[in-house]
């Protein structure tokens, strides 16, 4: 008889709470729309302090790089109503997102490495 492997719980990841929105989006690749639907991000076109986000369902959003915007707060607090069926965000990504913790004085600040 072959023993069944139990699924490991997703590892907790810690990020700083007040990190810039663009760095957070680049890392998580998820966008909460104003209606509360989570979309998967296909591309982010940065133009200074503004970015154009294209999702997998071909919707585009124009966003500003703000730490206390609606989207930044929703991402940090993990508020959403549903997941976009057209974007088909995989379950592993939602589990990874759910296990992510945001703390004020602890975790990665998602700074850019000097190359």
N, C-alpha and C positions, 0 to 999 in steps of 0.2 A: 504494500500500500504506500502511495506517495504522500508524504506529509504536505499539507497546504501551507503555503507561506502567508503569514499575516502581513497586511499592508502597514508599513511604517507610518507613523504620524508625520505630517509635514514639519520640517525643521523651522524653528522660529527665527525670523530675520528681524533685525532691529535697525531702524533708520531714524535719523534726527527728525524731530517734529516740524521744525521750521525750515525745511530744505526748499530750494527753488522748485517751482512747478515743472519747468522743462526737464530738469534732471530727474525728477520723480517719474515723469511720463516716459522718459527714455529708459528707465529701469523697469517699470512695471508693465508698460505697453497696454494699458487699459484706460479708457476714457468714460467717465459718467456723464451722460447727456443731461440736459435740464429736466427731462421727463423722468429721470431716474433709471434709464436703461444703460447697462454696461456694454461698451463696445470694445472690440479688439482693434488696436492701432496698427495700420499698415505702414504709414510713413508720417514723419514730422518734418515739415519744411520751415526752418527757423529763419526769420528775417528781423534781426535785432531783438527787440523786446516783444515781438509778435510772432506767433507760429501758426501755420495752417496744418491742421491734423486731418489726415485721411484715414478712415476706418476701413475694415474689411468689407463692409456693406456699401462702400463708395459714398459715404456721407463725409462732408468736410465741415470742420469747425475752425473758426478763427479765435485764437485765445491769446491773452496777455500773460506775461511771466509774473504772476503774483503769488505771494506766499499765503495770503488769506482770502483768496477768491473762493467762490462757491465750489468749483471743481477740486481745488486743493483740499478744502475742508472735507468734502465728500470722500476723497481718496484716503485721507488720513483716518477718518472715522468709519470707513467701509460702509457708507450708506448707499444703497441702490435698491430699486424695486424689482428689476428683472434683468435678464441677460438677453442681448440681441440674438434672435434666432438666425439671422443672416450672417452675423460675424462668426458664429460657432466658436465661441471662446471655450477651449478645452477645460475639462474638470480639474486637471492637475494645476492649471494656471489659477483657477478660482480657489483651490485649496492652498496654494502657495500665497496668494493674495490674502486669504483669510488668516493665515498664520503669521503674517507680517505685523510687527509691532512698531509703533512710533513713540519714541520717548524724547523728552526735551534735552536731557544731558547725556544720553547714551546712544550709541549706534553710529553707523556710517553716515557721514554728511554728504555722501555721493559726490565728493570733490573730484575734479578731473586730475588724472595722473600726468605728471610731467613726462612727455615722451621724448 
